């Protein structure tokens, strides 16, 4: 079976207590963008973090210096509105809708609906071995990385720089 997402990274998404999957081709770079924003020490540094795959929730279009976010003001990622309300980064568990073939979504997952963040695919942890075996049988390269999955989900962002 041919697909556009041949290499997947997956892991236990702690916030949803289920498996999550992402395109391995961009996952590491996205994680680096999140780490770079979390490492910023001032709002000026945070605004300058370049994002290729994600949008910068501390960018000037969201947090202007004139609105109390001066360039030299100390920055803590947990002060960013989009992080406080859980809209950045997007839920990692929703990516299964685009990276996992439909028949596998139907067999191993259950669509869950949230009020504010949209739908996500809940893939119970007990299906890990079966799902990974089936993906590999179809020609996918599949790598487990719980740290990257949870970082992409925004889990524990406040502790990244601690």
C-alpha positions in Angstrom: 0.0 0.0 0.0 1.4 3.4 -1.0 0.8 6.4 1.2 2.3 9.9 1.6 3.3 9.3 5.3 5.7 6.3 5.1 7.6 7.0 8.3 5.5 7.5 11.4 6.5 8.3 15.0 4.1 7.2 17.7 3.8 7.0 21.4 1.7 7.1 24.6 0.0 10.5 24.6 -0.1 11.1 28.4 -2.8 13.8 28.3 -5.3 11.5 26.5 -3.9 8.1 27.8 -3.9 6.6 24.4 -1.6 6.2 21.4 -0.8 9.1 19.1 0.9 9.1 15.7 2.7 11.8 13.7 4.6 12.2 10.5 8.2 11.4 11.5 9.4 13.7 8.6 8.4 16.8 10.5 7.9 15.7 14.1 11.5 16.2 15.2 11.6 19.7 13.6 8.3 20.6 15.3 9.6 19.4 18.6 12.7 21.6 18.1 10.5 24.6 17.5 8.6 24.0 20.7 11.8 23.6 22.7 13.2 26.8 21.2 10.1 28.8 22.2 10.2 27.2 25.7 13.9 28.2 26.0 13.3 31.9 25.3 14.2 34.0 28.3 12.5 37.3 27.2 9.5 38.2 25.2 11.8 39.6 22.5 13.6 36.3 22.2 10.2 34.5 22.1 8.9 36.7 19.3 12.1 36.0 17.3 11.8 32.2 17.4 11.3 31.1 13.8 8.6 28.6 13.1 8.5 26.5 9.9 5.9 23.9 10.9 4.0 25.6 13.7 2.8 29.1 14.3 4.5 31.2 17.0 1.9 31.9 19.8 4.3 34.5 21.3 4.7 36.3 17.9 4.1 40.0 17.5 0.7 39.5 16.0 -0.4 38.0 19.4 1.7 39.7 22.0 2.8 43.3 21.1 5.4 45.1 23.1 2.9 48.0 23.5 0.5 45.7 25.3 2.9 45.0 28.1 5.1 42.4 26.5 8.3 44.5 26.2 11.3 42.8 24.5 13.3 42.7 27.7 10.4 41.4 29.9 11.1 37.9 31.2 9.3 35.2 29.3 7.7 32.1 30.6 6.0 29.9 28.1 3.1 29.2 30.4 2.2 32.9 30.3 1.3 32.6 26.6 -2.5 32.7 26.1 -2.6 29.9 23.5 -0.7 27.6 25.8 -2.9 28.5 28.8 -6.1 27.7 26.9 -4.7 24.6 25.4 -4.9 25.6 21.7 -1.1 25.5 21.1 0.3 23.2 20.1 -2.7 21.4 18.6 -3.7 18.0 20.1 -1.3 15.3 18.9 -4.1 12.8 18.9 -5.9 14.5 16.1 -3.1 13.8 13.6 -4.1 10.1 13.4 -6.9 11.3 11.1 -4.4 12.3 8.5 -1.5 9.9 9.0 -3.4 6.6 9.7 -5.2 4.8 6.9 -9.0 5.0 7.2 -9.5 1.2 7.7 -7.0 1.3 10.6 -8.7 4.3 12.1 -11.9 2.3 12.0 -10.4 -0.9 13.4 -8.2 0.5 16.2 -9.6 3.9 17.0 -12.6 5.7 18.3 -13.4 9.3 17.3 -13.7 11.5 20.4 -15.3 14.9 20.3 -14.1 17.8 22.5 -16.0 21.0 23.0 -13.2 23.4 22.2 -10.4 21.6 20.4 -12.2 19.5 17.8 -12.1 15.7 17.3 -9.3 13.4 18.0 -8.8 9.7 17.4 -8.4 7.6 20.6 -6.3 4.6 19.9 -6.2 2.5 23.1 -2.7 1.5 24.3 -3.5 -2.2 24.3 -3.7 -2.1 20.4 -0.1 -1.0 20.1 1.5 -4.3 19.0 -1.3 -5.1 16.5 -1.4 -1.6 15.0 2.4 -1.3 14.7 2.6 -4.8 13.1 -0.1 -4.0 10.6 1.6 -0.6 9.7 4.9 -2.4 9.2 3.3 -5.0 7.1 2.0 -2.3 4.8 5.5 -0.9 4.4 5.5 1.9 7.0 8.6 2.6 9.1 7.3 3.0 12.7 9.3 4.4 15.6 8.1 4.8 19.2 9.1 8.1 20.9 6.9 9.1 23.8 9.0 12.2 24.6 8.5 13.7 21.1 4.8 12.7 21.1 4.1 14.4 24.4 6.2 17.5 23.5 4.2 17.8 20.3 1.0 17.6 22.4 2.2 20.4 24.7 2.3 18.1 27.7 4.3 19.7 30.6 5.5 22.7 28.6 6.1 24.6 31.8 8.8 22.1 32.8 10.8 22.1 29.6 13.3 24.7 30.8 13.3 23.7 34.4 
